[in-house]
Structures are given as C-alpha cells and as structure tokens.
Amino acid sequence: MVETEKPTSIPKIEESKLDLSRQKSKDSISIENFLLLCVIGKGSYAKVVLVRKKDTQEIFALKVLKKDYVAQRNQKDHVQTERYILVISLLPRRLP
C-alpha cells in the first residue's frame, strides 16, 4: 500500500530577498507608467491586459482586480495564493 504525504504548510519567503516589496517609494509604479494595448482575458473579479511600459518599451500582462468584488466574495485568500504562486515561479531554480 502506498502512503500519501500530507500537504505541508507553505513556507514564508522574505519579500526583501525577492525584491518584490510593496513599500511605496518615489519610484513607485502606477497605471500611468503603462500604455494599455488590449484585453487578453476577463474573469469574474479581474481582467488581464497586455501593456507596454512607457520608459523601457517592455511588454507585460497586467492583472486588474475589482477590489470590491474580492472583498464581498471573500476572495482575499485566493488572490494572495495566486500572488504567492507567481512569486514562487520567479525564484531561481536549483538543479539537483
């Protein structure tokens, strides 16, 4: 019989190590820093827009959330989990 492992808790990652802190600074980024190109997709509480950063001309996908909907439907945990998965995906991979 094969035993299944119990899921472990998700480890906390120091945002300072990832350089993804949410602190405001004089260099903070806002929607005004981007040129909206087109809508890629829409969901029940968000839409994803293809954008170009004005100063570097880099192309990004920008997710725009409806905060009221997230709060009303108690989706805060879902949104935070999505962000966590994105942060983990940006970590450098270690080869065995």
Secondary structure as UniProt FT lines:
FT   HELIX           15..18
FT   TURN            26..27
FT   HELIX           31..33
FT   STRAND          34..42
FT   STRAND          46..53
FT   TURN            54..56
FT   STRAND          59..65
FT   HELIX           67..72
FT   TURN            73..74
FT   HELIX           76..90
//
